[in-house]
Structures are given as C-alpha cells and as structure tokens.
C-alpha cells in the first residue's frame, strides 16, 4: 500500500510540473492581452499603409505560427512561441500516453482480464488506477485547450502588431508635473492658492 501511494504521488508531482508550465503559458497569454488592450487604446492613432498588411500578418500566422511575427519584424517572439509549442507537444504526448495506459489497465480490471494487465501497475489499487486515468485525461484535455488558445493568440498578436507596425510614438513624448500658484480674483481677500499642473507633450 505504501508503494502504491508513493507511485501515485510521483505521478501527481509530474502533473504539478505540467501545471507550472501551463501557468507560465497563461502569463504569456495575459501579457499578450495587455498589449491588445494598449493597441485598442491607440487604434485611432494607427497609421495604415498598404505596404504592411495586418490581415496578411494574421493569415501568415494562421498558416504557420510565428510567420506573421517574422513579417512584423518581431523575430524575438518566434523562439518563445516555439518553446511553448514544444512544451505543449511534450505534455500532449506524455499525458495521452499515460491516459491510454491507465485506461487500458482499468478496462482489463473491470473485465477481469488478467492476461492484459500491466505488471507495472501490480501495486496499484483499482481505485488508484481510476484516479490516475481521470487525472491524465484532465491534463490531456487541458493541453488541447491551451494549445488552441496559444494558436489563436499567435494570430491575434500578429494582427495587432501588424496594425502597430507603422505607429510612431515620437521622440518628444514627455510627461511633466510642476507646482503652480493661482491668483483667486473671486475671493474677497484675493489670497493666492497653490496646486500642481500635469502636462503631456506629444
């Protein structure tokens, strides 16, 4: 029983590592969403040029993830994207393999088929096998969902930065905060009042 619990805990630990990488991908997704929000805020200032098409960038990333980023000259995003793809592929294969293995084992036990049992799972209880089957099935499905989300965000990112390709913030953008004194002509004692002035130059 101790060996059974130890093996189950090891498999759950592997799942926690998988979830850690999933959270990293979620952080990258959140960063992309922040950039999308910024792009929408500046949409009125975006300069559209025929020589650089956001639609083309999105289409290129839809055909081959990362190609639109190359078109937008954001080459640094491609290694990050494919590192995520490689990580997701690894967990997809690993989780699917484990899920199928535990599923087969559970099916044989339910059918009282001792010939097809996996000797590796001898110390596993039927309940433990079922628990691990469901666990890896959940991770397998989660990997598919995250992969689809990354693919869609890859297209959205290419389109958004395609719009921002010709956006120029300018070199004279500045934000200045300075104290000011106001003379109150409506007051009976005409006492001056102080305050601050925030100036945005662009």
Beta strands, then each sheet from edge to edge (+ up, - down):
strand 1: 174-182
strand 2: 193-201
sheet 1: 1+ 2-
end
